[in-house]
């Protein structure tokens, strides 16, 4: 069968895009290929399940443009589709010198982006909202929410199927050829012809793009994030989500506390370079990925930057030394000890790096003829997914 559009990747962006495209073109034959047995098996199903408010993103970026609308729409979608979601709010605390200036900056960013209900508060008000939180000041955001992230992706996929989209699992893409005005996609000894090709492959998005000679200046470096679970006896110490004031130079939010839909509380994640794009344990080394990474000049340019090395060493210490992870967690929360934490989940961040070794912070899409490549959709990609998918689809249709 020849498809009007073939999408690679059944994570949150792939499924949201399939849903949006089917709604925009109900007569089209659309196929989603996924190498795993189900949707959301990697980044989309291994995150902390946060619906971000939208105050961190730099003004003028796509993240800033889509996050506030995405927050509202995703909460509405979850309510209408019965996906587990709770509006618990977000608290960003100032604990060190200079943190209050960061809070002022993210307040400015959030106000400019239209985040509703932002408020700077002092120690007394913080004690009312989060009695165990450390800090002399805080920024609060009522629209921060938690969600079952895999449930979101499954709901997107179900909506896409209801609109006629087909899914094929256990289909790893081996190659792509330009065929006439379209493409022939080879996956596990089968071929699929399509008029349009959409790459939403997440951790593998650069490799898929390179098969068509697209985005060759970019590579993906995977960063693993480890979490600890707070004991049930201490889970009441966290009512919402408690974040440290972020480092605005890099797109990592630091170790924080997140209440889960299940009632569990997670501390984390850190962000350390992974020795495999789908490596979820410290000693899980994927040889092909590791060799490819260390042979890439973009990787060496990235780690040669002094500010990055300082950040990376601080993050690596939280992996090598449990006490360092717990020390950073303890800066945010009173009354917790080492015995209150047990190892929990890990996830990976598909971080795009450019030819200069710089981490690409914003969402990035390459529209290349009839092929579309979502190259960077890192956090808050889940939150942005509905308006972002609408944007991708609208741009595809403009190019008809």
N, C-alpha and C positions, 0 to 999 in steps of 0.2 A: 504494500500500500504506500502511496505517496501522501505525505502529510503536509498540510498547510504550514504548520510550525512544529518543530521538534525542540524540546527544552531538555537540557542535561542538568540533573541535580534536583532531588526532591527534598531539599531543606526548606527553610521558611521562605526564602526569596523565590525559589523555583516554584513552590506550590502557590504562593501568592500571585506570582506572575501568570501561572496557568489559569488560575481562577479569574484574574482580571482580563486576560486575553479572551477567554471563553465568553465572558460577559460582553465584551466589546464586539466580538465576531462569533456569534452563536452558530453559524453554519460551518465554521472551519473545523478540519480534522487536526487535533492537537495531541501530541504524544510527549509524555515525560519519561525519560530514561534515568534509571537510578542503579548504581552498582551494588547497593546494599539490599537486604530483603524487605525493607520498609522505609518509610519517610523518617527524617529527623534523627538519623543514626549517629551524626557527628556533632558539629558545632551547634546546630539548631536545637538538639535535644540534650545538650550537656552544659547549658548555661544556668545562671542562677534564677532565671524566670522573672526578670524585672521588667516592668513597663516603665521606662524612664520618663521623667517629667519634661526634660528638654532644656535644662539650664546650663549644661556643660559645654554644649557645642558653640564653636566660634560663629559670631554673626556673619551671615552671608553664605554659609556653607549649606550643602544639601542636607546634612544632618539637622542643622538649625531649621531649615525650611520644612522638613518632614516630621520632626520628632513630636512637636506639640500636637499637630493634627493626627499623627499616628497614635499618640497616647489616647486621645479622645476616641478615635475610631476603633482602636483595638479593644478598649474597654467596652464599647458598645457592641462590637462583634462578639466578644466572649459572653456578654449577657444574653444576646439574642440566640447564640448557638449552644448555650449551656456548658461552656468551657470554664473550668474552675478559675476564679479570679477574685482578688480582694484588694480594695483600695485602702492601703495601710499608711501611706504617706512616706516621705523621705526626710531624713535629718542629716545635714552635713555639718560636722562639728569642727570648731577651732580649738586645737590643743597646744600648738606650738607658736612661737613668735612668727609673725608674718601670715598666719592662717586667716586672720580677720580680713586682711587685704584681699586674699583669694576669695573669701565669701562675698566681699563687695563686688569683685569682678564677675563672679558667676551670677550674682543677683542682677548686675547690669545686663549680662548676656541673656539671662532668662526673661527679664522684663522686655528687652528688645524683641525676643522671639515670641512673646505673648504667653508665657507660662503663667497660668492663673494661680493666685493665692500665695505667692512667694512672700516670705517674711523673715527678717533678721531678728533674732531674739537673744536675750542674755541668759546668764546661768540659771536664774530663778525659774524662768519660763521653760528652759530646757529640762529642768528637774521635774516639772509637771508633765511634760510630754514623754520623756524617756528618763525615768528616775535613776537608772544605773549608767547613763551615758556620761563620759568624761567630757570636759570642755568648758570654756569660759564664754563661748558664744556659739550660735548655730544659725544655719539657714534652713527653714522648713518649707516643704512643698507638699501640699495635700493630694496632688494628683499622682504621685508615685504609687505604683501598684505592683502586686505580685500575681503571677499566672503560671499555669501548668504549660510550659513552653512546648512540649511534645504534643499536648492536647491542642494547642493553637495550630500547629502544622497539620495535624490530622484533620482538624476542622477545615482548614484551607483546602486540603486534598479532597475531602468529602464534597465540598462545594464545587470544586473543579470537576470531579467525577459526575456530580448531578448535572453539570452543564455539558457533559459529553466528552470530557478529557479522558484519554487513556493513559494508564501508567504501566510501565514494564520494569520489573525489578531484576536484580542479578545481571544487569547489563552494563558492564564496564566499557567505556568508549576506547577503542583501539586506534582509531584514525578517522579523519574527515577529509573528504575530497570535494572540490567544487565540481558540480555536475550540472551542466547547462546553466540555467539561471538560479539553480538551487544547490543542494548539498547531498552527498551520500555519506551517511554516518555508519561506521562499522563498530559493532559492539558484540563481543562474544560470538564470533563466527556468523553473525547475522548483519544484514545491511538494511538501512532505513533511508528512504529518499524524502527530502523535505524542501519546501520552497523557502522557508526561513529557519534560521538556527539561533537558538538563545542559550547562552552559556551561563548557568547559575550553579556552577560546580563547587563553589566554596573553596575548600582547602586545595582543590585541584584546578581552580579556574584559570590560573596562568598557563598550566600545561595544556589545557583544552584550547585556549586562545592561541598558543604557539603552534598548534597543529595547523592553523590557518594562517600563520605568519603575522598574527595580530599581537599587539602589546608586548613586543619582544624586549622593550626597555624595562619591563617590570618582572619581578619574581615575588613569590609568596614565601614568607618565613613564618613557621608555626611557633606560637608561644603557648606553652602549656600553663594552665591555671589550676592549682590545687586548692581544695576546700577542706575545712574541718567542721565537724558537727558539734554544736554545743549540747551538753547533756540535757536530758529532759528536765532534771531538777533545776537547771538554771535557764531554761528557755524563756521563762517569764521575764528575764532581764531585758529582753528585746521585744518591743511592741510593734515596731515598724521596720525601717531600714536605716541603719546608722553608718554613715560614710565619713572618712576623714576629708579634710580639705584637699582637693586633688592637685597633682602636679600638672599644670596647664601646658607644659612643654610636650608631654607625651600622652598618647591616648589610653592610659591605664589609670584606673580609678583607685588603686590601692586596696589593701585588705580592709574589708568592711563586713558588717553583719546584716544578713538578709533573712527575714522570716519567710518560710516556705508555705505553700498552700497546705501541706501536710501538717503544719504546726511545728515542724523542725526549724531550727535556726542554724544557718551556715555562716562560718567565718571564712573569708577569702574573697576572691582568689588572689594568689600572687601571679607573676607573669615571668616565666623563664623560657629560654629558647628550648624547644623540644627537638629531640633527635629522631624525628619522624613526624610527618604531617598528621598522622593518626595515632600518635604515641600518647598514651594516657597514664604512663607510669615513668618514674625517673629512670629506671633501668631498661625501658622498652626502646631499643635502638633499631630503627629501620635503615638498613645499610644504604639502599639506593637514595633515600631522601637525604641522609646525612652527608654522603659523598657529594651529591648535587649541591647541597647548601654550602659546604666548605670550599667547593671549587668555584663558587660564584663570586665575582668581584663585588657585586652589590652587597653581599653579606659582609665582606671584610670592610667595605666603606661604612656600613652601618655600625659595626662594633668598634671601628676606629675612632668614632666621635667620643670625645671625653665625657660629655654629658650623658651619652647613652651608656658608656662603660660604668659610670657612677650609679646610674639607675639599675643596670643589669646586675651589678655586684650586690646592691641592696636587696634586689629580688632573689638572687641566687642564695643569699644567706638564709632567706625564709624557707628554702627547700632543703638546704644542707643541715640547718640547725633548727629543730623544732622550737627551741626556746626563743629564737628570733621571731618566728612566725607568731608565737604566743605573746611575745613582748609587744609587737605592733598591734595585735588584737587587744591586748590589755590597755593600751593607750586610749582606746575608745570606750571601754566598758569596765566598770568597777565590779568587784566581787567575784571575779572568775579566776580559776587557777588552772595549772597544766592538766590536772586530772579531769577537768570538765570538758576536754576536747578529745574527740576521736577522729581518725582519718575518714574522709567522706569522698565525694566524687571528684573527678578532674575533667577539665574540658580543654579545648584548643581554640586559639584565636588565629584565623587565617589573615595574617597581617601582610598587606601589600607593601613592597619596598621598591623605590624607583632607582634609576641608574646611578643616582648620586648617593645611594645608601640611606636615603631619608624615608622614614615611615610615612606612608600616605595616610593622612588622618581622615579625610572626607570620603564619602561614598564615591565610587568611580565606576563609570560605565563607558565602554568603547563601542560605538555604533559603527560598524564597518560593513558597508553595503547591506546585504541581507542577513548578515550575522551580527548578533548583539552579545556583548561580553560584560557581565557583571563581575568586575575584577576586585572590588573592595566593598564589602557590605558588613563591616565589623560593627560591634556595639556602638549605637543602639539599633542595629539592623532589625531585630525583632520588633521593636517599638515602631520603627519607620515603615514596616513592611507593606502595609496597605497603601498609603499614598505613594510610596516608592514604586511599588508594582504598577500602580496606575500611570505613573510618570514613564516608566520603561515601556509600557504598552503604547502609550500615546506617541512616544518617539518612534517606536517601530512602525506604527500606522502612518505617521507623517512621511515616512520614507517609502511608502508604497508608490 
